[in-house]
Amino acid sequence: MDTSPILENKRVLLRPLQTSDVDALLEVALEPSLWEVGLTRVSNREELEQYIAIALKERELGTSIPFVVIDKTTGKVAGSTRFCALVPQHKRSEIGYTWIHPSYQRSGLNRAMKFEMLRYAFEVMGLNRVELKTDERNLKSRNAMLAIGCKEEGIFRHHCITWTGWLRNSVYFSMLKEEWPEIKERVFGKYDL
């Protein structure tokens, strides 16, 4: 499996995350609203450097494929995302650690990004299952996951402790390989990606 793919359509470019991306991501990462209900947060350059170092270490270990998100309509870095919790022997992965600047939210960028990641997961990596999860309180993320065709599977109570000390209930969503062709056509087919 290629651990450094470049994923691209008319709207978004997902390229492998690198240590040198700190400067480009810093302005986005310092937006406090991105971390309100997150497990972690980035509030300064050092925290972003650590965040990137962890993502790159996970890539080395084969458990993550982290990306920088570039909005092709502006040419600007919009955020980051990754395949994480990769379990090749069970042909599953999670799409997570997704954060994009609020100015790109509800713009279609996230939909274009998820399309490329799901297409790659099912059509190239040959995965059977893609998982997504979010804080129970994050209604925007929950609605976005439903809008791209994911199925809500349930809530893991007191699943994680966030950076604020909050006992987070995580809502799990998934999409299966056999669901992808219909979802690809129904959800994404109407967009010029």
N, C-alpha and C positions, 0 to 999 in steps of 0.2 A: 504494500500500500504506500502510495506517495504521501509522505508526511509534510510536504511543502507545496501543495497545489495552489494554483492561481485560479480563482473562480470569478467569472465575469459575465455580465449581460449588458444591455444598453444603458441601464441605470446605475449599476453598482460594480465596483471592483473590490474583490476580497483578495488581498495579497498576504503572504506570510508575515507575521509579526516579527520585528527585529529589535534589538536593543537600541538601535539608532532612531527608532520611532518615538522616543520619549518627547522630543520637542514638538513634533507634529500632533501628538495625542494630548499634550499637557493642557492646552486651552480647553479642549473638550472635557477631559477628566476632572478639571477643577470646577465643573458645574455641580454645585451641591445637590440639586434635585435628583441627579442620577443615582445617588447613594442613599436616599432617604429610607428605602426599605430593602436595601441590599445586604448581603452577608458581609461584604467588605466595603471599604470606601477608599477613595483617593482624595486627599486634601492638600497634597504638596508633591513636589518633584520626587522626593525620596520614596514616598509611598507608591508613586507610579513606576519608578524604577524597580521596586520590589515586586509589584504586580506583574510587570513584564518578565522579570527574571523567573518568577514562579511558572508563568505560562511557557517560557522557553525550556525550562527544566522538564515540565510535563511533556513537551514535544519530544525532547531527547528520550524520555522514558517510553514514548509511544502511547501515552494516555490522553494526549490533547493535540489538536491542530489549531493553533491560534492565528487569527487574522486581524489586519487593519482594515477598516471599512472606509472606502473612498466613494464619495458621491460623484458620479461621472458628470452630472449636470453642472456642478460647480468646480469640480476638480479638487475639492477639499477633503481632508480627513474628517470623517464624521463620527468615528468611534472604533469599537473593537467587538469581536465575537469569537467563538471557537467551538469546534467539536471537542467535547470533553467526556470524561468517564468512558473512554473507548474500551470496549471489551471485544476484541476481534474473534475470539473463539465462540462467542455467543452472537456475533454479528449485530451488535447494538452500540449505539453511542447517544450521547446527549448533545443538544445544541444549547449552549449557555454562555454565561459571562458576557452577555450582550448588553452593550450600552452605546447609545448614539445621542448626540447633542439634541436637546429639546427642539431646536429649530428644524431638525430633520424628522422628528416624530410626526406621524400622521401625514407624511409626504409621499408614501409609497416606497421609500428606501428600505425599510425593514422587510416589507413584502418581497421586494426584489432580492434582498439578501437571503431570506429564508428559502425562496425558490431555488436559488443556486445551491444552497447548502443541502436542501432536501434532494434535489436532482442528483447531486454528487454522491450523497449518502446511499441512495437507493440504486442509481444507475451505474455508478462507477465503483464505489466501495462494496456494493452488493450487500448492504446491511438489511436485516429483517425488521429492525425496529429503531426508531429515533424517539428519544425522550426529551421533554422540555419540562421545566418546573419553575415555580415562582412563589414568592411570598403570598400567602392567602390575602393579604391586604392590597396587593398590587393588581387592582382591577384593570388597569390599562394593559398590562402584560397578559393577564388571563383572557381578556377579550381579544387581544391580538392573536393568541394561540388558537382560540376557537375560530377566528376569522380565516386562518390559513388551513383549516380543516383538521386540526388536532382533536383528539378525543380526551375529555377530562376523565381521569381514572380514579381520582380520590385525593384525600388530604392526609398527609403524614403529620400527625400532631406532635408538637414540640420537637420537630425534626432537626433544627439547627439553632445555634445561638448567633445572632447577628453582632456586628461590630459595636452596636449600642447596648448589647446585653439582652435584647429582646429574644424571648423564646419563640422562634418562628415556626408557624405551621406552613408546610410546603404543599402546594397543589401540583400534582403530577398530571402531565399530558403526554400523549404519544401519538405516533403515526406508524402504521405498519406497511411493509413493502407492498402487500397486495392492495392496500388502500391508495397508494401513491398514484397509479395511472388515472383513476377517476378524479382524485383531488387535483392533480396536475392540470387536467382539462377543465374541471368545474371552477376551481378557485383561481388558478393562475392563467388559464387559457385566454381569458378576456383582456389580459394586459399585454402590451407590446414590450415584452422583456427580451 
